[in-house]
Amino acid sequence: MMLKIEIPGWGELRCEHLVLDYNGTIAIDGKLLPGVQERLQQLAEQVKIHVITADTFGNVAKEVAEIPCKLAIIAQQKQDEAKQKYCRELGRETVVAIGNGRNDQLLLKTAELGIAIMQEEGAAGRAIFAADLLIPDILAAFDLLLKPQRLIATLRN
């Protein structure tokens, strides 16, 4: 299971894993954003989905129960390093990562394609500068993968 997208000037993007931050990325105040579950169910037909979080609100398992994903709960300390390590263990060259926080910067920089999003919680400057793309919201980010012509138009050389 892998999503392959040929991007002129970039090469072939081979996405086997989609690694997602939880709060601020696919959820606000601990609750999944509208439309996220449906898009992730579509994406799960093409890639392995991973949600990585410190579970600030203590309800992530319940919120993602209907989503075909692997849930990774990490410690509150050194979240940036834990997310980067997780990405490397998956094989960074097959990872597309999406996040918004300062603790996502190493993940976004390490992944083959890092996407920063800026929603209600905003986006940390370090996350933005570590990413390959800045997208206004999570549904638009998912649509880049579901409709790869959009991604090609943005990243081609």
C-alpha positions in Angstrom: 0.0 0.0 0.0 1.6 3.2 -1.2 0.8 6.5 -2.8 3.2 7.4 -5.6 3.2 10.9 -7.1 5.7 11.9 -9.8 6.6 15.6 -9.2 8.7 17.3 -11.9 11.9 18.6 -10.4 11.3 16.8 -7.2 11.2 13.2 -8.3 8.8 10.5 -7.2 7.1 11.0 -3.8 6.5 7.6 -2.4 4.2 7.9 0.5 3.7 4.8 2.5 3.0 6.5 5.9 1.0 9.5 6.8 2.1 10.8 10.2 -0.3 13.2 11.9 0.0 15.4 14.9 -3.3 15.3 16.9 -4.1 18.6 18.7 -4.1 21.6 16.5 -3.8 19.4 13.4 -6.7 17.0 13.1 -8.3 18.0 16.4 -9.1 21.2 18.3 -9.5 21.2 22.0 -9.2 17.4 21.9 -12.1 16.8 19.5 -11.7 15.7 15.9 -12.4 18.4 13.3 -15.4 17.9 11.0 -14.6 16.0 7.9 -11.3 14.5 9.2 -12.7 11.0 9.9 -14.1 10.7 6.4 -10.9 11.9 4.6 -8.8 9.6 6.7 -10.9 6.7 5.8 -10.3 7.5 2.1 -6.6 8.0 2.6 -6.3 4.7 4.6 -7.0 2.9 1.3 -3.7 4.3 0.0 -1.4 4.8 3.0 -0.8 3.7 6.6 -2.1 6.4 8.9 -0.3 7.2 12.2 -1.5 9.6 14.9 1.2 10.7 17.3 0.3 12.7 20.4 1.0 13.3 24.0 -2.8 13.1 24.5 -3.2 16.4 26.3 -6.9 16.0 26.8 -6.8 12.2 27.5 -9.4 11.3 24.9 -7.5 10.6 21.7 -8.1 6.8 21.7 -11.9 7.4 21.8 -11.7 10.1 19.1 -9.8 8.0 16.6 -11.5 4.7 17.4 -13.4 4.7 14.0 -10.3 5.7 12.0 -8.0 2.9 10.6 -4.8 4.2 12.2 -2.0 3.4 14.5 -2.1 5.6 17.6 1.2 6.5 19.3 1.0 8.2 22.6 4.3 9.9 23.6 5.6 11.5 26.8 5.0 15.2 27.5 8.7 15.8 27.6 10.9 16.0 24.4 7.9 15.5 22.1 9.8 17.0 19.1 12.5 14.3 19.5 10.0 11.5 20.0 8.1 12.5 16.8 11.4 12.7 14.8 12.4 9.3 16.1 9.0 7.8 15.2 9.4 9.2 11.6 12.9 7.8 11.2 11.8 4.3 12.5 9.1 4.2 9.8 11.7 5.1 7.1 11.6 8.9 6.7 11.8 8.6 2.9 8.3 7.1 2.8 6.7 9.5 5.3 4.4 12.5 4.7 4.0 14.4 8.0 1.4 17.0 8.9 1.6 19.2 12.0 1.4 22.8 13.3 3.2 23.0 16.6 6.7 23.8 17.7 7.0 20.2 18.8 6.3 19.1 15.2 9.3 20.9 13.6 11.7 18.0 13.7 9.0 15.7 12.3 8.2 18.0 9.5 11.9 18.5 8.7 12.7 14.8 8.8 9.8 13.5 6.7 10.1 13.2 3.0 7.3 15.7 2.7 6.4 18.0 5.7 3.2 19.9 5.6 2.5 22.6 8.2 -1.1 23.7 8.6 -2.5 26.9 10.2 -5.9 26.6 11.7 -7.6 28.0 14.9 -4.5 27.3 17.0 -2.2 28.9 14.5 1.2 27.4 13.5 4.6 27.8 15.2 7.1 29.7 13.1 9.6 26.9 13.6 7.1 24.4 12.2 6.4 26.6 9.2 10.0 27.0 8.3 10.7 23.2 8.8 7.9 22.3 6.4 7.9 21.9 2.6 4.4 23.4 2.4 2.1 25.6 4.4 -1.6 24.8 4.0 -4.5 26.7 5.5 -6.3 23.7 7.0 -6.2 19.9 7.5 -8.9 19.1 4.9 -7.0 21.0 2.2 -3.8 19.1 3.2 -5.6 15.8 2.9 -7.0 16.9 -0.5 -3.4 17.4 -1.7 -2.9 13.7 -1.3 -6.3 12.6 -2.5 -6.0 14.9 -5.6 -2.3 14.8 -6.4 -2.5 17.2 -9.3 -2.8 20.0 -6.6 0.4 18.8 -4.9 2.3 18.6 -8.2 1.2 22.1 -9.2 2.7 23.4 -5.9 5.9 21.5 -5.7 7.0 21.1 -9.3 10.1 22.9 -10.4 
